[in-house]
Amino acid sequence: MFGLLASNVGWGVGVAVTMSFVSFSGSAQFGAASTTAAGGSVLAAVTTATLLNSRYLVMGADIAPLLQGGWLRRLVESQLITDAAWAIGRSVGSPARIVGAGALSRVAWTLGTAAGAIGAQHLAVGAAAFTRLGLDAAYPAFFLYLLVDHLRRAGARELLVAAAGGAIAVAVVPLVPAGVPILAACAAGLVVGRWR
C-alpha cells in the first residue's frame, strides 16, 4: 500500500523502499507521503512523520523492562518495535515474540513496499486502485483488530486508560496537527494508568 502511494506521489522505488527500511512506521510514512502529495514541504513531511513516530517513546518505555542483554542488543531489538510487535509482546510478556514479530514485519513491510512501488510503475496501477481494491481500509482495520484483541483481555483499569486516551484523541483531532492526538492520548494513558 505504501509503495503504491509513494509511487503515485512521485517518489521513486528507491526512496520508498529506503524510507520503509529506515523509518519502518506505516503511519509516519503515509503521513509524510500524504503531506507531500498535498503540496507540503519536506520540512512539513518530516515534522508529520516525527510527530506520528513520537508514540514510540511511550512504547519504548513500556517495553524496555522486557528487553534483555547489553545496551547494543537492546538498541538493535528496540529498532524492531512496531505497534503490532508491541501489542503482541505486551499481551504475552515475551521479548522473543516482540523481536520475532518486529523482524518479520520489517522484512514483509520492506518487500511489500518494493512490490507496491514497482507494481505501480510497471503495471500502471493508479491511485484510484488504492481505494477501489479496498487497500485504504486495510490499515485501519488492522489497528482496529489489535485494539479489540487487546481490550478482550483488559481489566477495568486498562479499559479506563483506553477510553480516556481514545476520547482525548478524538476530541483534539480537529484542533491540532497530525501526530499530536496520539501524544495527547499517550499522555492521558500515562496519567490515568498511574492513578489509583
Contacts in CASP RR format, 6 or more apart in sequence:
PFRMAT RR
TARGET T0000
AUTHOR 0000-0000-0000
METHOD contacts of the structure
MODEL  1
MFGLLASNVGWGVGVAVTMSFVSFSGSAQFGAASTTAAGGSVLAAVTTAT
LLNSRYLVMGADIAPLLQGGWLRRLVESQLITDAAWAIGRSVGSPARIVG
AGALSRVAWTLGTAAGAIGAQHLAVGAAAFTRLGLDAAYPAFFLYLLVDH
LRRAGARELLVAAAGGAIAVAVVPLVPAGVPILAACAAGLVVGRWR
1 116 0 8 1.000
1 130 0 8 1.000
1 135 0 8 1.000
1 136 0 8 1.000
1 138 0 8 1.000
1 139 0 8 1.000
2 16 0 8 1.000
2 20 0 8 1.000
2 26 0 8 1.000
2 29 0 8 1.000
2 30 0 8 1.000
2 33 0 8 1.000
2 109 0 8 1.000
2 112 0 8 1.000
2 113 0 8 1.000
2 116 0 8 1.000
3 16 0 8 1.000
3 20 0 8 1.000
3 112 0 8 1.000
3 113 0 8 1.000
3 114 0 8 1.000
3 115 0 8 1.000
3 116 0 8 1.000
3 117 0 8 1.000
3 120 0 8 1.000
4 116 0 8 1.000
4 117 0 8 1.000
4 119 0 8 1.000
4 120 0 8 1.000
4 125 0 8 1.000
4 126 0 8 1.000
4 127 0 8 1.000
4 129 0 8 1.000
4 130 0 8 1.000
4 135 0 8 1.000
5 30 0 8 1.000
5 33 0 8 1.000
5 34 0 8 1.000
5 37 0 8 1.000
5 127 0 8 1.000
5 130 0 8 1.000
6 12 0 8 1.000
6 15 0 8 1.000
6 16 0 8 1.000
6 19 0 8 1.000
6 29 0 8 1.000
6 33 0 8 1.000
6 113 0 8 1.000
6 117 0 8 1.000
7 13 0 8 1.000
7 16 0 8 1.000
7 116 0 8 1.000
7 117 0 8 1.000
7 119 0 8 1.000
7 120 0 8 1.000
7 121 0 8 1.000
8 37 0 8 1.000
8 120 0 8 1.000
8 126 0 8 1.000
8 127 0 8 1.000
8 130 0 8 1.000
9 33 0 8 1.000
9 36 0 8 1.000
9 37 0 8 1.000
11 19 0 8 1.000
11 33 0 8 1.000
11 36 0 8 1.000
11 117 0 8 1.000
12 117 0 8 1.000
12 121 0 8 1.000
13 114 0 8 1.000
13 117 0 8 1.000
13 118 0 8 1.000
13 121 0 8 1.000
14 117 0 8 1.000
16 113 0 8 1.000
16 114 0 8 1.000
16 117 0 8 1.000
17 110 0 8 1.000
17 113 0 8 1.000
17 114 0 8 1.000
17 117 0 8 1.000
19 29 0 8 1.000
19 32 0 8 1.000
19 113 0 8 1.000
20 29 0 8 1.000
20 109 0 8 1.000
20 110 0 8 1.000
20 112 0 8 1.000
20 113 0 8 1.000
20 114 0 8 1.000
21 106 0 8 1.000
21 110 0 8 1.000
23 29 0 8 1.000
23 32 0 8 1.000
23 49 0 8 1.000
23 53 0 8 1.000
24 79 0 8 1.000
24 82 0 8 1.000
24 106 0 8 1.000
24 109 0 8 1.000
24 110 0 8 1.000
25 49 0 8 1.000
25 52 0 8 1.000
25 53 0 8 1.000
25 56 0 8 1.000
25 82 0 8 1.000
26 109 0 8 1.000
26 139 0 8 1.000
27 52 0 8 1.000
27 53 0 8 1.000
28 48 0 8 1.000
28 49 0 8 1.000
28 50 0 8 1.000
28 52 0 8 1.000
28 53 0 8 1.000
29 49 0 8 1.000
30 139 0 8 1.000
31 45 0 8 1.000
31 48 0 8 1.000
31 49 0 8 1.000
31 52 0 8 1.000
31 178 0 8 1.000
32 45 0 8 1.000
32 46 0 8 1.000
32 48 0 8 1.000
32 49 0 8 1.000
33 45 0 8 1.000
34 48 0 8 1.000
35 44 0 8 1.000
35 45 0 8 1.000
35 48 0 8 1.000
35 178 0 8 1.000
36 42 0 8 1.000
36 45 0 8 1.000
47 177 0 8 1.000
48 177 0 8 1.000
48 178 0 8 1.000
48 179 0 8 1.000
51 177 0 8 1.000
51 178 0 8 1.000
51 179 0 8 1.000
51 180 0 8 1.000
51 182 0 8 1.000
51 183 0 8 1.000
52 178 0 8 1.000
52 179 0 8 1.000
52 182 0 8 1.000
54 179 0 8 1.000
54 182 0 8 1.000
54 183 0 8 1.000
55 182 0 8 1.000
55 183 0 8 1.000
55 186 0 8 1.000
56 81 0 8 1.000
58 186 0 8 1.000
58 190 0 8 1.000
59 81 0 8 1.000
59 83 0 8 1.000
59 86 0 8 1.000
60 78 0 8 1.000
60 81 0 8 1.000
60 86 0 8 1.000
62 86 0 8 1.000
62 90 0 8 1.000
63 78 0 8 1.000
63 81 0 8 1.000
63 86 0 8 1.000
63 89 0 8 1.000
63 90 0 8 1.000
63 98 0 8 1.000
64 74 0 8 1.000
64 78 0 8 1.000
66 89 0 8 1.000
66 93 0 8 1.000
66 94 0 8 1.000
66 95 0 8 1.000
66 98 0 8 1.000
67 73 0 8 1.000
67 74 0 8 1.000
67 77 0 8 1.000
67 78 0 8 1.000
67 95 0 8 1.000
67 98 0 8 1.000
68 74 0 8 1.000
68 95 0 8 1.000
77 95 0 8 1.000
77 98 0 8 1.000
77 99 0 8 1.000
80 98 0 8 1.000
80 99 0 8 1.000
80 100 0 8 1.000
80 101 0 8 1.000
80 102 0 8 1.000
80 103 0 8 1.000
80 105 0 8 1.000
80 106 0 8 1.000
81 98 0 8 1.000
81 102 0 8 1.000
82 101 0 8 1.000
82 102 0 8 1.000
82 105 0 8 1.000
82 106 0 8 1.000
83 143 0 8 1.000
83 146 0 8 1.000
84 101 0 8 1.000
84 102 0 8 1.000
84 105 0 8 1.000
84 142 0 8 1.000
84 146 0 8 1.000
85 97 0 8 1.000
85 98 0 8 1.000
85 99 0 8 1.000
85 100 0 8 1.000
85 101 0 8 1.000
85 102 0 8 1.000
85 105 0 8 1.000
86 98 0 8 1.000
87 146 0 8 1.000
87 149 0 8 1.000
87 150 0 8 1.000
88 97 0 8 1.000
88 98 0 8 1.000
88 101 0 8 1.000
89 95 0 8 1.000
89 97 0 8 1.000
89 98 0 8 1.000
89 101 0 8 1.000
90 150 0 8 1.000
91 149 0 8 1.000
91 150 0 8 1.000
91 153 0 8 1.000
116 125 0 8 1.000
119 125 0 8 1.000
120 126 0 8 1.000
129 135 0 8 1.000
130 136 0 8 1.000
147 162 0 8 1.000
150 158 0 8 1.000
151 158 0 8 1.000
151 159 0 8 1.000
151 162 0 8 1.000
154 162 0 8 1.000
157 193 0 8 1.000
160 192 0 8 1.000
160 193 0 8 1.000
161 188 0 8 1.000
161 189 0 8 1.000
161 192 0 8 1.000
161 193 0 8 1.000
164 188 0 8 1.000
164 189 0 8 1.000
164 192 0 8 1.000
165 184 0 8 1.000
165 185 0 8 1.000
165 186 0 8 1.000
165 188 0 8 1.000
165 189 0 8 1.000
165 192 0 8 1.000
166 185 0 8 1.000
166 188 0 8 1.000
168 181 0 8 1.000
168 184 0 8 1.000
168 185 0 8 1.000
168 188 0 8 1.000
169 181 0 8 1.000
169 182 0 8 1.000
169 184 0 8 1.000
169 185 0 8 1.000
170 181 0 8 1.000
172 180 0 8 1.000
172 181 0 8 1.000
172 184 0 8 1.000
173 181 0 8 1.000
176 184 0 8 1.000
END
